[in-house]
Amino acid sequence: LGPDPGIKPPDGLDVVVEHVGPGAQHGFKRGGIPLEVGDQHLDPDLGQAVETVEVRARVSGFIDSVHYKEGQIVKQGDLLFIIDPRPYRIAVEQAKADVERAKAKLEIAALDVQRATPLVRSQTLTEREFDTRRANERDAAAQVASLEAASRQAELNLAWTEVRAPIAGRISSRRVDPGNLIAGGQSGATLLTVIVSIDPIHFVFDGSERRQREAAAKNQQAAGI
């Protein structure tokens, strides 16, 4: 399937006509004014948004503030809602403290291995005891890596307390008011609002093969083909 070369739009319009057979539907991109193809008149009110996105939070919490008005045109990345960030700031601080504590333990474990190395050579320290110290060092290093990952996740959760527009378009009314507790996450998250794209817009209408041939013949005649 592809664009039908026999049907051409008026000048200044961004239109795509797809030929898919008798009685099929055709999609159009609207250039901002009513459109006629052959004897088909496209009502601007029948335009269909290319994208419709339900806005949901990735973290749970109380809605602190709303930063848009119903029906407003928003850009991708615009701030829409703020979820109370205080618990998430505390989580970030706690995660950073855990990392520092783990790093201190890793430093002690590394020093133990460093000090034990000459003792093993002089047989003052057994191989088993030396292996135990090296295992403690590796375990401390793994603990640091794990807590650093947890710290990055805590920072990400804090960033997600700012709910931003995933696409550009017109935004609907808010489904929750400030002060309400919402659920976040990948499943069961509270619906906050909906955004529909407005550029481009697709038109859909029913058309017969006869009308397609007539419109193609008119366009070819106008083009002198």
C-alpha positions as CSV (number, residue, x, y, z in Angstrom):
1,L,0.0,0.0,0.0
2,G,1.2,3.5,-0.6
3,P,0.3,7.0,-1.7
4,D,-2.0,7.1,-4.7
5,P,-0.2,9.2,-7.4
6,G,-3.4,9.9,-9.2
7,I,-5.0,12.1,-6.5
8,K,-3.2,15.3,-5.9
9,P,-4.0,17.9,-3.1
10,P,-4.6,21.6,-3.7
11,D,-1.5,23.8,-3.5
12,G,-0.3,24.6,0.1
13,L,-1.8,21.5,1.7
14,D,0.2,18.6,3.2
15,V,-2.0,15.7,2.3
16,V,-1.4,11.9,2.0
17,V,-4.0,9.8,0.1
18,E,-3.7,6.0,0.5
19,H,-5.4,3.8,-2.0
20,V,-6.4,0.5,-0.4
21,G,-9.4,-0.7,-2.5
22,P,-13.1,-0.1,-2.9
23,G,-14.9,1.3,0.0
24,A,-11.7,1.7,1.9
25,Q,-10.6,4.6,4.2
26,H,-8.1,7.2,3.3
27,G,-5.9,9.1,5.7
28,F,-5.2,12.8,5.2
29,K,-2.8,15.3,6.8
30,R,-4.6,18.6,7.4
31,G,-2.9,21.8,6.3
32,G,-5.3,24.0,8.3
33,I,-8.3,24.4,6.0
34,P,-11.2,22.3,4.8
35,L,-10.1,19.9,2.1
36,E,-11.9,18.5,-1.0
37,V,-10.6,15.6,-3.0
38,G,-12.8,14.9,-6.0
39,D,-16.4,15.3,-4.7
40,Q,-15.4,14.4,-1.2
41,H,-15.5,17.3,1.3
42,L,-13.5,16.8,4.5
43,D,-15.0,18.4,7.6
44,P,-12.2,19.8,9.8
45,D,-14.1,18.5,12.8
46,L,-13.5,15.0,11.5
47,G,-9.7,15.2,11.9
48,Q,-8.1,12.4,13.9
49,A,-5.0,13.0,16.1
50,V,-2.0,11.0,15.0
51,E,-0.9,10.5,18.6
52,T,-2.9,10.3,21.8
53,V,-0.9,9.8,25.1
54,E,-2.3,9.1,28.5
55,V,0.0,10.9,31.1
56,R,0.7,8.9,34.2
57,A,3.4,9.3,36.9
58,R,6.3,7.0,37.3
59,V,6.4,7.4,41.1
60,S,3.7,7.6,43.7
61,G,3.0,10.5,46.0
62,F,0.8,13.5,46.7
63,I,0.2,16.0,43.9
64,D,2.0,19.2,45.0
65,S,1.0,21.5,42.1
66,V,-0.4,21.6,38.5
67,H,1.4,23.7,35.9
68,Y,-1.0,23.9,32.9
69,K,-4.5,25.0,32.0
70,E,-7.2,22.9,30.4
71,G,-7.0,23.0,26.6
72,Q,-3.6,24.5,26.5
73,I,-1.1,23.7,23.8
74,V,2.0,22.2,25.4
75,K,5.4,21.4,24.0
76,Q,7.3,18.2,24.6
77,G,9.1,18.4,28.0
78,D,6.8,21.1,29.4
79,L,6.2,20.7,33.2
80,L,2.7,19.5,33.9
81,F,2.6,18.2,37.5
82,I,4.9,18.2,40.6
83,I,4.6,15.3,43.0
84,D,5.8,16.1,46.6
85,P,9.6,15.6,46.2
86,R,10.5,15.7,49.9
87,P,10.4,11.9,50.5
88,Y,12.5,11.3,47.4
89,R,15.1,13.9,48.4
90,I,15.5,12.1,51.7
91,A,15.9,8.8,49.8
92,V,18.6,10.3,47.7
93,E,20.5,11.6,50.7
94,Q,20.2,8.2,52.4
95,A,21.4,6.4,49.3
96,K,24.5,8.7,49.1
97,A,25.3,8.1,52.8
98,D,25.1,4.3,52.2
99,V,27.5,4.6,49.3
100,E,30.0,6.6,51.4
101,R,29.7,4.0,54.2
102,A,30.4,1.1,51.8
103,K,33.4,2.9,50.3
104,A,34.9,3.3,53.7
105,K,34.5,-0.5,54.3
106,L,36.1,-1.2,50.9
107,E,39.0,1.0,51.8
108,I,39.6,-0.9,55.0
109,A,39.3,-4.2,53.1
110,A,41.8,-3.1,50.5
111,L,44.3,-2.1,53.2
112,D,43.9,-5.5,54.9
113,V,44.9,-7.2,51.6
114,Q,47.8,-4.8,51.1
115,R,49.2,-5.4,54.6
116,A,48.7,-9.2,54.3
117,T,50.6,-9.6,51.0
118,P,54.2,-9.5,52.6
119,L,53.0,-11.6,55.5
120,V,52.0,-14.4,53.2
121,R,55.4,-14.3,51.5
122,S,57.1,-14.7,54.9
123,Q,54.6,-17.4,55.9
124,T,53.5,-15.3,58.9
125,L,50.0,-15.4,57.5
126,T,48.4,-18.5,56.0
127,E,47.1,-18.7,52.4
128,R,43.6,-19.3,53.7
129,E,43.6,-16.2,55.8
130,F,44.9,-14.2,52.9
131,D,42.2,-15.6,50.6
132,T,39.6,-14.6,53.2
133,R,40.8,-11.0,53.1
134,R,40.8,-10.8,49.3
135,A,37.2,-12.2,49.3
136,N,36.2,-9.5,51.8
137,E,37.7,-6.9,49.5
138,R,35.7,-8.2,46.5
139,D,32.5,-8.4,48.6
140,A,33.0,-4.8,49.7
141,A,33.6,-3.6,46.1
142,A,30.4,-5.4,45.0
143,Q,28.5,-3.7,47.8
144,V,29.7,-0.3,46.7
145,A,28.6,-1.0,43.1
146,S,25.2,-2.1,44.3
147,L,24.6,0.9,46.5
148,E,25.8,3.3,43.7
149,A,23.1,1.7,41.5
150,A,20.5,2.2,44.2
151,S,21.7,5.9,44.5
152,R,21.2,6.4,40.8
153,Q,17.7,4.9,41.0
154,A,16.9,7.2,43.9
155,E,18.0,10.3,41.9
156,L,15.9,9.0,39.0
157,N,12.8,8.7,41.2
158,L,13.4,12.3,42.4
159,A,13.6,13.5,38.8
160,W,10.3,11.7,38.1
161,T,8.5,13.8,40.7
162,E,8.3,16.3,37.9
163,V,5.8,15.0,35.4
164,R,6.5,16.4,31.9
165,A,4.7,16.3,28.6
166,P,5.8,13.3,26.6
167,I,4.6,14.8,23.3
168,A,3.6,18.2,22.0
169,G,-0.2,18.8,21.5
170,R,-3.3,19.9,23.2
171,I,-3.8,18.8,26.8
172,S,-7.1,17.8,28.4
173,S,-8.5,18.7,31.8
174,R,-6.6,17.3,34.8
175,R,-8.0,14.1,36.3
176,V,-6.6,14.8,39.8
177,D,-6.3,17.9,41.9
178,P,-3.4,19.1,44.1
179,G,-3.4,17.2,47.4
180,N,-4.5,13.9,46.0
181,L,-2.5,10.8,46.5
182,I,-1.7,9.1,43.2
183,A,-0.1,5.7,42.3
184,G,2.9,5.6,40.0
185,G,4.8,2.8,38.2
186,Q,4.5,0.7,35.2
187,S,1.1,-0.9,36.1
188,G,-1.9,0.6,37.9
189,A,-0.6,4.1,37.7
190,T,-3.2,6.9,38.1
191,L,-4.3,8.7,34.9
192,L,-3.4,12.4,35.3
193,T,-4.4,13.8,31.9
194,V,-4.4,13.2,28.2
195,I,-2.5,14.9,25.4
196,V,-3.4,14.7,21.7
197,S,-1.1,15.8,18.9
198,I,-2.4,18.5,16.6
199,D,0.2,18.6,13.9
200,P,-0.3,16.7,11.7
201,I,-3.9,15.6,11.9
202,H,-5.3,12.7,9.8
203,F,-8.6,12.8,8.0
204,V,-10.5,9.5,7.4
205,F,-13.4,9.1,5.0
206,D,-15.1,6.3,3.0
207,G,-14.6,6.4,-0.7
208,S,-15.5,4.2,-3.6
209,E,-13.2,3.1,-6.5
210,R,-15.4,5.0,-8.9
211,R,-14.8,8.3,-7.1
212,Q,-11.1,7.6,-6.9
213,R,-10.9,7.1,-10.7
214,E,-13.0,10.3,-11.3
215,A,-10.8,12.3,-8.9
216,A,-7.6,10.9,-10.6
217,A,-9.0,11.8,-14.1
218,K,-9.8,15.3,-13.0
219,N,-6.3,15.8,-11.6
220,Q,-4.7,14.4,-14.7
221,Q,-6.8,16.6,-16.9
222,A,-5.9,19.7,-14.9
223,A,-2.2,18.7,-15.1
224,G,-2.5,18.3,-18.9
225,I,-1.6,14.6,-18.9
